[in-house]
Amino acid sequence: MKYQLSLIRHAKSSWDLPLEDKLRPLNEVGIQRATVIREHVQSIIKDADYVFSSPAVRARSTANLMLEGLPIKQNAFEIIPELYTFDVRQLETFVKKLPSSLTHVFLFGHNSAITDFVNKFGDRYIENVPTSGWVTIEFDCENWSQIQKGKTVRFRTPRD
């Protein structure tokens, strides 16, 4: 069975206001770069079974911006508290518990968890997944709990 996981790092956020980390909004540069990635990705990716996002405002806002116009059902989007993590082990635990009925998943989250995950499970070394970066890894296994080294099939950044 083929499984695809698209990991997207949140867009650049604002540090202008003295807010708790989870509440920081996107800044103008972040909005522009997320829009650039959306336009590119929409020409390639037509659907996803499910979308998961960190509860952080910057991650949720990035998901909403990037997914605008994609045919994703409203009830196929979920905010997951455990995705507010910078730890690859927590991210791996979450991914390995995904139901096998979901074959293409989008996941919006944070570094360093995303960069560490794509380097652990992808076949291409990526020094750093930048803000608004999009990486898709394809796995050939029976279910998510069995994922091992997969194939990095897409890596896009706003600079591309």
VEXDREN-2710 file (C-alpha; in Angstrom, 1 decimal):
% VEXDREN-2710
k/r/px/py/pz
1/MET/0.0/0.0/0.0
2/LYS/1.2/3.5/-0.8
3/TYR/0.9/6.2/1.9
4/GLN/1.8/9.9/1.4
5/LEU/2.5/12.3/4.2
6/SER/2.8/16.0/3.4
7/LEU/4.5/17.9/6.2
8/ILE/4.1/21.6/6.1
9/ARG/6.0/24.0/8.4
10/HIS/3.9/27.0/9.5
11/ALA/4.5/30.3/7.7
12/LYS/6.5/33.1/9.2
13/SER/4.9/34.5/12.3
14/SER/4.9/37.8/14.0
15/TRP/6.9/38.6/17.1
16/ASP/5.6/42.2/17.3
17/LEU/3.1/41.6/20.2
18/PRO/3.9/40.2/23.6
19/LEU/1.8/37.0/23.1
20/GLU/2.1/33.5/24.4
21/ASP/3.9/31.4/21.7
22/LYS/0.7/29.5/20.6
23/LEU/-1.1/32.7/20.0
24/ARG/1.4/34.4/17.6
25/PRO/-0.3/35.3/14.2
26/LEU/1.3/35.2/10.8
27/ASN/3.0/38.3/9.6
28/GLU/2.7/39.8/6.1
29/VAL/5.7/38.0/4.8
30/GLY/4.3/34.7/6.1
31/ILE/1.0/35.3/4.4
32/GLN/2.7/36.1/1.1
33/ARG/4.9/33.0/1.2
34/ALA/2.1/30.7/2.2
35/THR/0.1/32.0/-0.8
36/VAL/3.1/31.3/-3.1
37/ILE/3.3/27.7/-1.9
38/ARG/-0.5/27.3/-2.2
39/GLU/-0.5/28.4/-5.8
40/HIS/2.3/25.9/-6.6
41/VAL/1.0/23.0/-4.6
42/GLN/-2.6/23.4/-5.9
43/SER/-1.4/22.7/-9.4
44/ILE/0.1/19.4/-8.2
45/ILE/-2.0/18.1/-5.3
46/LYS/-5.7/17.6/-5.9
47/ASP/-6.8/16.1/-2.6
48/ALA/-6.0/14.7/0.8
49/ASP/-7.8/12.2/2.9
50/TYR/-7.3/14.2/6.1
51/VAL/-5.6/17.4/7.4
52/PHE/-4.1/17.7/10.9
53/SER/-2.8/20.9/12.4
54/SER/-1.1/22.1/15.5
55/PRO/-3.4/24.2/17.6
56/ALA/-0.9/27.2/17.4
57/VAL/-2.5/30.1/15.6
58/ARG/0.3/30.3/13.1
59/ALA/-0.1/26.6/12.1
60/ARG/-3.9/26.8/11.8
61/SER/-3.7/30.0/9.8
62/THR/-1.1/28.5/7.4
63/ALA/-3.3/25.4/6.9
64/ASN/-6.3/27.6/6.1
65/LEU/-4.3/29.7/3.7
66/MET/-2.6/26.9/1.9
67/LEU/-5.7/24.7/1.6
68/GLU/-8.0/27.4/0.3
69/GLY/-9.5/26.1/-3.0
70/LEU/-8.4/22.5/-2.5
71/PRO/-11.3/20.0/-2.4
72/ILE/-10.9/19.0/1.2
73/LYS/-14.1/18.2/3.2
74/GLN/-14.8/20.5/6.1
75/ASN/-15.0/17.5/8.5
76/ALA/-11.5/16.2/7.3
77/PHE/-9.6/18.9/9.2
78/GLU/-8.7/18.4/12.8
79/ILE/-6.7/20.4/15.4
80/ILE/-4.4/18.1/17.4
81/PRO/-2.9/19.4/20.6
82/GLU/0.0/16.9/20.4
83/LEU/1.1/18.5/17.1
84/TYR/2.2/21.6/19.0
85/THR/5.6/20.0/19.4
86/PHE/9.2/20.5/18.4
87/ASP/10.1/16.9/19.2
88/VAL/10.4/14.4/16.4
89/ARG/9.5/11.5/18.7
90/GLN/6.1/13.0/19.5
91/LEU/5.5/13.7/15.8
92/GLU/6.5/10.1/14.9
93/THR/4.2/8.7/17.6
94/PHE/1.3/10.6/16.1
95/VAL/2.0/9.6/12.5
96/LYS/2.4/5.9/13.4
97/LYS/-1.1/5.9/15.0
98/LEU/-2.8/7.2/11.9
99/PRO/-5.6/4.9/10.7
100/SER/-4.7/2.8/7.6
101/SER/-7.8/4.2/5.8
102/LEU/-6.0/7.5/5.4
103/THR/-3.6/7.2/2.5
104/HIS/-2.7/10.9/2.0
105/VAL/-2.4/13.1/5.0
106/PHE/-1.4/16.8/5.3
107/LEU/0.2/17.8/8.6
108/PHE/0.8/21.4/9.6
109/GLY/3.3/21.9/12.4
110/HIS/6.6/23.1/13.7
111/ASN/10.4/22.8/13.5
112/SER/12.6/21.1/14.6
113/ALA/10.2/18.2/14.6
114/ILE/9.4/18.5/10.9
115/THR/13.0/18.8/9.7
116/ASP/14.0/16.0/12.0
117/PHE/11.1/13.8/10.7
118/VAL/11.8/14.3/7.0
119/ASN/15.5/13.5/7.6
120/LYS/14.7/10.4/9.6
121/PHE/12.0/9.1/7.2
122/GLY/12.7/10.7/3.8
123/ASP/15.5/9.6/1.4
124/ARG/16.8/13.2/0.9
125/TYR/18.7/15.2/3.4
126/ILE/17.2/18.6/4.0
127/GLU/19.2/20.9/6.2
128/ASN/16.2/22.9/7.3
129/VAL/12.5/23.0/6.3
130/PRO/11.9/26.7/6.2
131/THR/8.7/28.5/7.2
132/SER/6.0/27.7/4.6
133/GLY/8.2/24.7/3.5
134/TRP/6.3/21.7/2.1
135/VAL/7.7/18.1/2.1
136/THR/5.9/15.0/0.9
137/ILE/7.2/11.6/1.7
138/GLU/5.8/8.4/0.2
139/PHE/5.8/5.2/2.1
140/ASP/5.3/1.6/0.8
141/CYS/4.0/-0.4/3.8
142/GLU/0.9/-2.1/5.1
143/ASN/-0.1/0.6/7.6
144/TRP/1.3/3.8/9.2
145/SER/2.7/2.0/12.2
146/GLN/5.2/0.2/9.9
147/ILE/6.7/3.3/8.2
148/GLN/10.4/3.2/7.7
149/LYS/12.6/5.0/5.2
150/GLY/10.3/6.4/2.5
151/LYS/10.8/8.4/-0.7
152/THR/10.9/12.2/-0.6
153/VAL/8.7/13.0/-3.6
154/ARG/8.3/16.8/-3.1
155/PHE/10.1/19.6/-1.4
156/ARG/9.0/23.1/-2.0
157/THR/9.9/26.4/-0.4
158/PRO/8.8/29.9/-1.2
159/ARG/12.2/30.6/-2.7
160/ASP/11.6/27.8/-5.3
END
